Amino acid sequence: GHSLRARCFSPHPCPPGSLLLAAHFYSLPRAAPLIPPAALGVLLLVLASLLAYAGIRRSLRNAALFPTLCLTISVFWCGYGVVLILGGEGVLNGAGDFRDAVVPGLVTFTVALLIIAVVGFLCRDVILAVFASTVSLASAHEVAMRYSAAFGSSAVACNYMVVCLAGSWFALGRILYFLTKEKIALPGTDLARKKTHEQTQPTSGSMNRFAVTGLVLNMLSASVFGCRLLGVTSKLFIGQVPWLWAAGIYQVGICILSYRAMDVLMATFFGFASILKFAGGYCLLYPLWQPEEPSFPMPFLVVFSVLFVVLALFLALKSPVDGLYLLVYVAYCIALACRPKGFFEGGPQGMDVAIFVASALMTLIHLYNVKASAKIPTGKDAVKALLARSNFLKLREGAELHAPYLGYSRYADAEVLAYACSVLASFALTMTGDPQAPLATVIIPWVVVAGGILKLLGGSVAFAWGKTLESSAFILYAVMWIIWGLTRYGGLYGTTRSFHAAVGIIAFMLFNGFIVFCSLFLNTAWFFYSLTFLLIAISFLLDTIHALPAGFDIAATLIFGLVSFYCFLSALFSSTFKGSCLPMGRPIVQLSGVGGGTTKCLHLPARKASSVKRIADILKNGGTCGIPTDTVYVLVAACNRPDAVEKAHQSKRQAQDRPMSLWISSLKQLEPAKHLFTPLLWDFMEAAWPSPISLVVPRGEWVDFLGMKDSAKYVGTPQSVAIRIPDCSVTTHLIDLVGPIVVTSANPTGEADTTHHNQVYAKLGDKVDAVLCDGPSPENIASTVVDCTKIDSGNIGFFRVGIVPKSQVKSILVFISAP
């Protein structure tokens, strides 16, 4: 009921925004506008954020066109809102400035929304197609209005009023649908029927539904420079920066969402494209503080084109059309490298026109293939069939794409992008620049955005994969690149600040020294990766104290760049193909028991019922598993498999003072032996469970009912046994499937309790058959262990006070003992 209500009344910010714009354009001929431009800009920014939220939420429910429309209009209003704020604050005060600022965005969204409308009409999504087509017409009318006074603003306002009417019809339909309990559905508003229709469409695995929006963003940035080449706008200036940076920010978001869609290659491409957008915006801002145009570091752009080529080759293996599309960006980077003034030259702007056309075509193909049952062929199946014949290369697909390094993750691995960012940031440094005018060379975007912000993103996603050391290193290096880029190339440090910068760099070097030491136990490639970054840090330090030998920084960046490039290729191969074509190498120092679980041990997400069933099958067949509980992770075996009980005991090397305990899911499992327990003890167990309270009860004949046979000697002591019903639905469901289980803590005796599935891998990964992964434990404290051997005399003791305090346990005894 709650989810139905949420679907029926989910807010759609499109009609309110359209109403604001309609009011704005109706009042445009007046001397004083009805809504001040700056205020309208702020309101559009708020509505853009709401639209982005609505689009992402619907995308995660596997909707098709609606999220794309929401995200596209969200970018449109975000950029338009900032342009209006700039105009309202007097920044765009020249003749034709506002027109030159707003037209590139309007042209893009006229085309993009027209494509969405066409696909909507073809796929009979009429209401959505009306939304898209009217906003597209409004944008087209506004472009005409900016160039000719004969086109009045009323036409633009009329189109936005149609959007308001369509939105009102949709809202009315949803309200009627809910109030009449799904009996009345206005045409075009019956989402339940459309949802059923969409579910019957064949789906091609894990399709990246966010790629369409990323392609629209590529059109937006290309439009800014393409319009200048074609004479649509008269100049490049600060007014077009909002479009470029809005596209860049949204592109980073699309990169993250593409990782969620398990699409590593497109996510990496969108990360690369966002760097170009931020760099373009930076170049248009640069004339604010310097009269000359900025120059480009050519080595960086050559390396960037190489990375694009490699990515295009790998993407062509999965989708040849997408691979060909990336070659346009290869040509774009080469055009930028050939022109010292970069974005301001005609060659790169010509490539921008090509990118706009190619992106529009790719948007149509991707959007139609997401929605329609009959697909536009992209050559995907032909390449897959060709690779299927190969004995050397086998594509990873299906469940393998979703299998993370440790445990589970909602995201694909972002290491490819993180290594690529290291390559880009390091080669950007080979262009030292003019110390007197450090901003004259476009280095800040490459170092700060590529080496910093995107590497932070890679580190965060690597952490979600359980790659703790790698993610820590990525985050540390990202912080280093950001600080160094802003201070060195922002001209923020001079002689007075050199000492403080040197102290900071030394602190980073100490941290990196720890990472180098830890990487000895990881693999060879990571040892060299972290060690060569130490060379970069040394060059930073020498530069800060003005003692840098000639050529040392170039050599350091080349070495680090080449090592990073090898890691980039290795990560690409491992994410695309089965097996390791370019291995990262074995650990230089191998410790027994460390990392055993990364390859040998099965890991399954606890949130899936199929995972719990699979763990149950393993336990029934005599296996041992690590599982989450209401406290910490534990190692378990089935009671009716004596061999498994003995195996669990051997894998732990149990100390005599820490015997294994017994867990059940319900007292019904002990019902046949109820007569062997005293009434008070039985009532106490009934009142205390389920909970994180373990009760140590007298050992008796009831133990024989559990089928442990000779292995019973490993459970409890000769006088007593600890027994518990955990307060955890996953654990109790597992015991329902398997029967009573024996339990011990999932850590070597004497060590701290394990509070995350990654710790189970590290400590016992090569000794257990599987781990049920549920992330961090809900509690970091173990259960309370109560001595009930003398409960009939009215006394209980405590072997261990854990999460449940003594007073609470005693109050249970008082309650059941009361007459």
ABEGO torsion letter per residue (X at the ends): XAAAAAAAABBBAAAAAAAAAAAAAAAAABABBABBAAAAAAAAAAAAAAAAAAAAAAAAAGBBAAAAAAAAAAAAAAAAAAAAAAAAAGABABBGAAAAAAAAAAAAAAAAAAAAAAAAAAAGBAAAAAAAAAAAAAAAAAAAAAABAABBAAAAAAAAAAAAAAAAAAAAAAAAAAAAGGABBBBGABAAAAAAAAAABBBBEBBBAAAAAAAAAAAAAAAAAAAAAAGABABBBAAAAAAAAAAAAAAAAAAAAAAAAGBAAAAAAAAAAAAAAAAAAAAAAAAAABABBBBBBAAAAAAAAAAAAAAAAAAAAABAAAAAAAAAAAAAAAAAAABAAEAABAAAAAAAAAAAAAAAAAAAAAAAAAABABBBBAGAAAAAAAAAABAABBBBBEAAAABBABEBBABBBAAAAAAAAAAAAAAAAABAEBAABAAABBAAAAAAAAAAAAAAAAAAAAAAAGBAAAAAAAAAAAAAAAAAAAAAAAGABBAAAAAAAAAAAAAAAAAAAAAAAAAAABBAAAAAAAAAAAAAAAAAAAAAAGABBBGAAAAAAAAAAAAAAAAAAAAAAAAABBEBABBAEBBABBBBGBGAAAAABBBBBAABAAAAAAAAAAAAAGBBBBBBBABBBBBBBBAABAAAAAAAAAAAGBBAABBBBBBBABAAAAAAAAAABBAAAAAAAAAAOBBABBBBBBBBAAAAAAGAEAAAAABEBAABBBBBBBBBAAAAAAAAAAEBBBBBBBBBBGBBBBABAAAAAAAAAAABABBBBAEBBABABBBBBBBAAAAAAGBBBBABBBABBAAAAAAAAAAAABX
